């Protein structure tokens, strides 16, 4: 095993530690998982949102083009098929 040292903002570290704790992990394990996944996929282990996703996020922020709530799964499926 090797040791790495990184410098990050204190607030970011606290937020990351809290998130990892909610997931039942410590920060070292979370960082290890991130690095392993980056190596596995030969890049960053997440995709940048595409134009459709950005548009949907913008709609959500402005409460536009929103569907629901639904009273049943059938109603949800009908909305998706529309």
C-alpha positions in Angstrom: 0.0 0.0 0.0 1.1 3.5 -0.7 0.1 6.8 1.0 -1.0 9.9 -0.9 -1.4 13.4 0.4 -4.0 15.8 -1.1 -4.9 19.3 -0.3 -8.7 20.2 -0.4 -10.9 22.8 1.1 -11.9 22.0 4.7 -15.7 22.3 3.9 -15.4 19.9 1.0 -13.6 17.4 3.2 -16.3 17.7 5.9 -19.0 17.2 3.3 -17.3 14.3 1.7 -16.7 12.6 5.1 -20.4 13.1 6.0 -21.5 11.6 2.7 -19.2 8.6 3.0 -20.4 8.1 6.6 -24.0 8.0 5.3 -22.8 5.3 2.9 -21.1 3.3 5.6 -17.6 4.2 4.4 -14.7 6.3 5.5 -13.1 8.9 3.3 -10.1 6.8 2.4 -12.4 4.0 1.2 -14.5 6.5 -0.9 -11.4 7.9 -2.5 -10.1 4.3 -3.2 -13.4 3.4 -4.8 -13.3 6.5 -7.0 -9.7 5.8 -8.2 -10.5 2.1 -8.9 -13.5 3.1 -10.9 -11.5 5.7 -12.8 -8.9 3.1 -13.7 -11.6 0.6 -14.7 -13.3 2.9 -17.1 -10.1 4.6 -18.3 -11.3 8.1 -17.3 -13.5 9.9 -14.9 -16.2 7.5 -13.6 -19.1 9.7 -14.6 -20.5 11.2 -17.8 -21.0 14.9 -18.5 -24.7 15.5 -18.9 -25.8 15.9 -22.6 -28.0 18.7 -24.0 -31.2 16.8 -23.2 -30.2 16.4 -19.6 -29.2 20.1 -19.3 -32.6 21.1 -20.7 -34.4 18.8 -18.3 -32.4 20.2 -15.4 -33.2 23.8 -16.5 -36.9 22.9 -16.7 -36.8 21.4 -13.2 -35.1 24.6 -11.8 -37.8 26.7 -13.4 -40.7 24.3 -12.7 -41.5 23.9 -16.4 -42.4 20.8 -18.4 -42.9 18.9 -15.1 -45.3 15.9 -14.9 -46.9 14.4 -11.8 -47.6 13.7 -9.1 -49.3 10.5 -10.3 -52.0 8.6 -8.5 -51.0 5.2 -10.0 -48.2 3.5 -12.0 -50.6 3.2 -14.9 -51.0 7.0 -14.9 -47.2 7.4 -14.9 -46.7 5.0 -17.8 -49.4 6.8 -19.8 -47.6 10.1 -19.2 -44.3 8.5 -20.4 -46.0 7.2 -23.5 -47.5 10.6 -24.4 
